[in-house]
């Protein structure tokens, strides 16, 4: 439990740092640099592409070289990469920095989840949800604080020094995560390193092959990936819709996202405990229904409180899905290859998260918000029968 508490503390600072540089600051900064809707979607989604490329190798590598070494490598990126935002002077530079910043969550995220899955035992859903919720607290604080900094004295829209102020806060808290990790995570156990030295590349390849050949595991991961496609679209374009169409302030736009995260954070530990005792499939299906319904309704709402209600529904749906999906994947993991399993889960998760902003940007440019969001909601609904057909409740 001491290791678990340390992981939660490090995760809080890391997620807070990352959220400051992401939403609503990132899409608004892309607009500031002259990006159109398609380009904004790419800017938001490109860091998630990094996760697609590196989460599975990072998780499998942690099975071989040790969890703590791999996590500390990710924390180095959390600590150092925010300083690069100060040198951005073009949209192309923003894309490069966002891609590199994505290495932080790509390396650290799946490995930390693997550690929690290993120590949780029968409380897997609950502890994975607690770990996620602590990280969500950091995200919850980062979104409205970033929006507030941009909103202060920005009568003609945010200016460059305001964006740089947000990036400075991101750098400070990223370094705090790195220093706390260096102090508390310690070293990998000698027996773990001895096992790694005796296995090497064979275990790395074998772990990836076993995980990717398991249809149940891939399907369960894909369900959260589809849900994250909707979340990624909202993350990129809900702030822009709220500010440019509805006429809300930047702070209100950040507050909408923060409220959604808040309800997810509060609900996940209780729902995770429920999934441990009553099963995971039913909660996942209910969550997909709520997420799809809220996503389809949002572009037809034109007031702060209406959008707030839709965000609350989406946040509850997200809590239902995410409190059970990672635990379900860990339940199906063979030979305790938690690093590889969480890496595969994170990769598929990020495919959805990255494709959401990119697809949404293209759809909005073609048909507007009232075409884009209902189409994405339809994909969420279609995932339900596929999930029920391919994934049974683990014994």
Buried (B, 14 or more C-beta within 10 A) or exposed (E): EEBBEBBBBBBBBBBBBBBBBBBBBBBBBBBBBEBEBBBBBBBBBBBBBBBBBBBBBBBBBBBBBBBBBBBBBBBBBBBBBBBBBEEBEEBEBBBEBBBBBBBBBBBBBBBBBBBBBBEBEEBBBBBBBBBBBBBBBBBBBBBBBBBBBBBEEBEEEBEEEBBBBBBBBBBBBBBBBBBBBBEBBEEBEEEBBEBBEEBEEEBBEBBBEBBBEBEBBBBBBBBBBBBBBBBBBBBBBBBBBBBEEBEBBBBBBBBBBBBBBBBBBBBBBBBBBBBBEEBBBBBBBBBBBBBBBBBBBBBEBEEBEBBBBBBBBBBBBBBBBBBBBBBBBBBBBEEEBBBBBBBBBBBBBBBBBBBBBBBBBBBBBEEEBEEBBBBBBEBBBEBBEEBBEBBEEBE
